[in-house]
Amino acid sequence: MKVKSDRTLDCLGLYCPEPVFRTRMELDDIKAGEILEVLADDPAAEADIRSLVKHLEQEIVSVSRDGNTVRILIKKVK
């Protein structure tokens, strides 16, 4: 099943801590139940964003890779 995101955050070309900082700001800005798609190519982005999502008690819906690009879908739970 293809999950549709409500908003896309393009962090391609940005390096730590920018992708995590921007993800946090977007999560603060969306409503509960919405899905944020984050695209990043920083090697540390996946681990950093997973840690942020866990810390904020949100939910990772899926993580996929295409070459150097990681696509992370995050559902805002509350």
N, CA, C and O of each residue as an XYZ file, in Angstrom:
312
protein
N       0.837     -1.188      0.000
C       0.000      0.000      0.000
C       0.880      1.249      0.000
O       1.803      1.373      0.805
N       0.584      2.155     -0.899
C       1.331      3.405     -1.002
C       0.722      4.419     -0.044
O      -0.465      4.736     -0.132
N       1.531      4.917      0.857
C       1.056      5.896      1.833
C       1.246      7.286      1.247
O       2.321      7.608      0.741
N       0.215      8.102      1.313
C       0.291      9.465      0.797
C       0.637     10.419      1.929
O       0.025     10.395      2.997
N       1.622     11.253      1.672
C       2.012     12.226      2.691
C       1.163     13.490      2.552
O       0.685     13.824      1.468
N       0.993     14.176      3.670
C       0.267     15.450      3.678
C       1.203     16.609      3.365
O       0.776     17.660      2.888
N       2.476     16.402      3.640
C       3.473     17.448      3.416
C       4.825     16.804      3.144
O       5.146     15.764      3.719
N       5.625     17.421      2.262
C       6.961     16.921      1.959
C       7.986     17.954      2.393
O       7.851     19.147      2.121
N       9.020     17.461      3.078
C      10.132     18.298      3.511
C      11.372     17.830      2.751
O      11.851     16.715      2.956
N      11.882     18.687      1.878
C      13.049     18.353      1.052
C      14.314     18.856      1.748
O      14.572     20.059      1.798
N      15.094     17.921      2.281
C      16.352     18.265      2.962
C      17.561     17.823      2.130
O      18.668     17.713      2.656
N      17.353     17.574      0.847
C      18.456     17.132     -0.002
C      19.518     18.223     -0.071
O      19.211     19.395     -0.292
N      20.779     17.817      0.123
C      21.883     18.774      0.092
C      22.144     19.451      1.426
O      23.086     20.234      1.552
N      21.315     19.157      2.428
C      21.505     19.747      3.758
C      22.184     18.731      4.674
O      21.950     17.527      4.568
N      23.020     19.233      5.565
C      23.762     18.337      6.457
C      23.479     18.662      7.906
O      23.047     19.763      8.247
N      23.734     17.672      8.756
C      23.494     17.728     10.181
C      23.953     19.076     10.752
O      25.057     19.527     10.449
N      23.129     19.714     11.563
C      21.868     19.247     12.133
C      20.627     19.721     11.365
O      19.507     19.552     11.847
N      20.809     20.303     10.196
C      19.700     20.939      9.477
C      18.501     20.012      9.203
O      17.372     20.425      9.467
N      18.684     18.776      8.685
C      17.509     17.923      8.430
C      16.691     17.634      9.702
O      15.461     17.632      9.654
N      17.353     17.396     10.816
C      16.650     17.107     12.071
C      15.938     18.366     12.574
O      14.788     18.300     13.008
N      16.608     19.482     12.516
C      16.033     20.764     12.952
C      14.780     21.088     12.135
O      13.752     21.465     12.697
N      14.865     20.942     10.817
C      13.718     21.243      9.948
C      12.579     20.233     10.142
O      11.405     20.598     10.098
N      12.940     18.957     10.358
C      11.918     17.938     10.616
C      11.148     18.289     11.885
O       9.921     18.190     11.919
N      11.858     18.691     12.908
C      11.225     19.076     14.176
C      10.259     20.236     13.964
O       9.144     20.217     14.485
N      10.670     21.230     13.214
C       9.815     22.392     12.966
C       8.563     21.994     12.176
O       7.470     22.480     12.465
N       8.715     21.120     11.190
C       7.563     20.670     10.395
C       6.600     19.854     11.259
O       5.385     20.023     11.161
N       7.137     18.970     12.102
C       6.283     18.167     12.976
C       5.502     19.059     13.942
O       4.351     18.767     14.265
N       6.121     20.135     14.398
C       5.423     21.069     15.287
C       4.284     21.769     14.549
O       3.311     22.205     15.164
N       4.414     21.872     13.229
C       3.494     22.662     12.413
C       2.310     21.864     11.853
O       1.304     22.454     11.458
N       2.417     20.530     11.815
C       1.320     19.737     11.236
C       0.380     19.236     12.333
O       0.710     19.256     13.519
N      -0.792     18.790     11.903
C      -1.816     18.317     12.849
C      -1.652     16.823     13.131
O      -1.066     16.095     12.329
N      -2.165     16.378     14.258
C      -2.177     14.952     14.597
C      -2.898     14.188     13.493
O      -3.943     14.618     13.003
N      -2.326     13.051     13.109
C      -2.908     12.227     12.058
C      -2.308     12.495     10.684
O      -2.448     11.671      9.780
N      -1.647     13.629     10.516
C      -1.027     13.948      9.225
C       0.314     13.225      9.088
O       0.951     12.855     10.074
N       0.714     13.040      7.833
C       1.968     12.340      7.547
C       2.942     13.284      6.858
O       2.615     13.939      5.869
N       4.142     13.331      7.409
C       5.221     14.151      6.871
C       6.206     13.240      6.145
O       6.670     12.243      6.698
N       6.518     13.594      4.904
C       7.535     12.880      4.126
C       8.811     13.706      4.193
O       8.804     14.894      3.873
N       9.908     13.077      4.610
C      11.202     13.756      4.680
C      12.142     13.089      3.682
O      12.321     11.871      3.698
N      12.736     13.902      2.816
C      13.734     13.419      1.862
C      15.077     13.997      2.277
O      15.202     15.206      2.472
N      16.087     13.135      2.415
C      17.400     13.602      2.848
C      18.491     12.735      2.234
O      18.274     11.564      1.922
N      19.669     13.334      2.067
C      20.807     12.561      1.561
C      22.031     12.663      2.473
O      23.117     12.209      2.114
N      21.851     13.254      3.642
C      22.911     13.278      4.652
C      23.003     11.872      5.241
O      21.994     11.331      5.692
N      24.205     11.266      5.246
C      24.338      9.890      5.768
C      23.815      9.715      7.193
O      23.381      8.622      7.556
N      23.848     10.765      7.999
C      23.403     10.663      9.394
C      21.905     10.919      9.550
O      21.360     10.697     10.631
N      21.238     11.373      8.513
C      19.849     11.824      8.630
C      18.906     10.729      9.120
O      18.075     10.985      9.991
N      19.017      9.519      8.580
C      18.079      8.463      8.969
C      18.146      8.183     10.469
O      17.119      8.181     11.147
N      19.334      7.951     10.981
C      19.484      7.652     12.415
C      19.059      8.839     13.271
O      18.403      8.663     14.298
N      19.427     10.038     12.856
C      19.088     11.239     13.625
C      17.584     11.468     13.657
O      17.029     11.812     14.701
N      16.920     11.279     12.514
C      15.478     11.512     12.442
C      14.723     10.413     13.197
O      13.715     10.691     13.846
N      15.206      9.165     13.115
C      14.593      8.083     13.908
C      14.642      8.425     15.396
O      13.661      8.241     16.117
N      15.782      8.922     15.841
C      15.957      9.287     17.246
C      15.014     10.434     17.629
O      14.402     10.404     18.697
N      14.898     11.435     16.767
C      14.005     12.561     17.020
C      12.554     12.088     17.128
O      11.838     12.481     18.048
N      12.126     11.252     16.196
C      10.741     10.769     16.173
C      10.425      9.978     17.446
O       9.348     10.121     18.024
N      11.368      9.151     17.871
C      11.182      8.384     19.107
C      11.087      9.334     20.310
O      10.227      9.171     21.176
N      11.967     10.308     20.349
C      11.987     11.287     21.442
C      10.670     12.066     21.508
O      10.173     12.354     22.597
N      10.110     12.403     20.357
C       8.864     13.175     20.300
C       7.623     12.288     20.411
O       6.497     12.785     20.414
N       7.837     10.963     20.504
C       6.752      9.983     20.617
C       5.803     10.040     19.416
O       4.582      9.977     19.562
N       6.399     10.161     18.228
C       5.633     10.106     16.990
C       5.870      8.729     16.371
O       6.465      7.863     17.013
N       5.415      8.512     15.139
C       5.482      7.172     14.543
C       6.123      7.207     13.158
O       5.717      7.992     12.301
N       7.123      6.357     12.942
C       7.690      6.207     11.605
C       6.835      5.184     10.863
O       6.690      4.041     11.297
N       6.276      5.615      9.743
C       5.418      4.753      8.936
C       6.269      3.881      8.026
O       6.028      2.680      7.905
N       7.272      4.489      7.382
C       8.160      3.720      6.518
C       9.456      4.476      6.269
O       9.526      5.699      6.388
N      10.482      3.701      5.919
C      11.778      4.255      5.523
C      12.194      3.517      4.264
O      12.214      2.286      4.239
N      12.526      4.262      3.220
C      12.998      3.624      1.989
C      14.192      4.396      1.453
O      14.381      5.575      1.753
N      14.990      3.704      0.653
C      16.187      4.318      0.082
C      16.156      4.219     -1.435
O      15.681      3.238     -2.008
N      16.676      5.261     -2.064
C      16.881      5.268     -3.506
C      18.247      5.888     -3.726
O      18.387      7.111     -3.740
N      19.258      5.038     -3.899
C      20.636      5.544     -3.982
C      21.034      6.151     -2.649
O      20.948      5.500     -1.608
N      21.471      7.409     -2.689
C      21.897      8.110     -1.468
C      20.745      8.783     -0.738
O      20.916      9.300      0.366
N      19.572      8.775     -1.359
C      18.422      9.480     -0.779
C      17.589      8.549      0.096
O      17.223      7.447     -0.313
N      17.299      9.017      1.303
C      16.411      8.281      2.200
C      15.075      9.027      2.232
O      15.034     10.256      2.265
N      13.984      8.254      2.223
C      12.615      8.807      2.289
C      11.990      8.259      3.558
O      11.826      7.048      3.707
N      11.644      9.146      4.462
C      11.087      8.750      5.747
C       9.683      9.335      5.865
O       9.485     10.539      5.708
N       8.718      8.470      6.144
C       7.345      8.915      6.369
C       7.072      8.868      7.859
O       7.233      7.830      8.501
N       6.655     10.003      8.403
C       6.416     10.142      9.838
C       4.969     10.540     10.059
O       4.493     11.514      9.476
N       4.269      9.791     10.897
C       2.886     10.135     11.256
C       2.905     10.873     12.586
O       3.478     10.402     13.568
N       2.275     12.027     12.598
C       2.162     12.766     13.871
C       1.027     12.134     14.665
O      -0.127     12.147     14.237
N       1.363     11.588     15.812
C       0.416     10.860     16.640
C      -0.358     11.821     17.543
O      -1.569     11.687     17.723
N       0.360     12.787     18.104
C      -0.318     13.718     19.024
C       0.257     15.104     18.878
O      -0.178     16.029     19.565
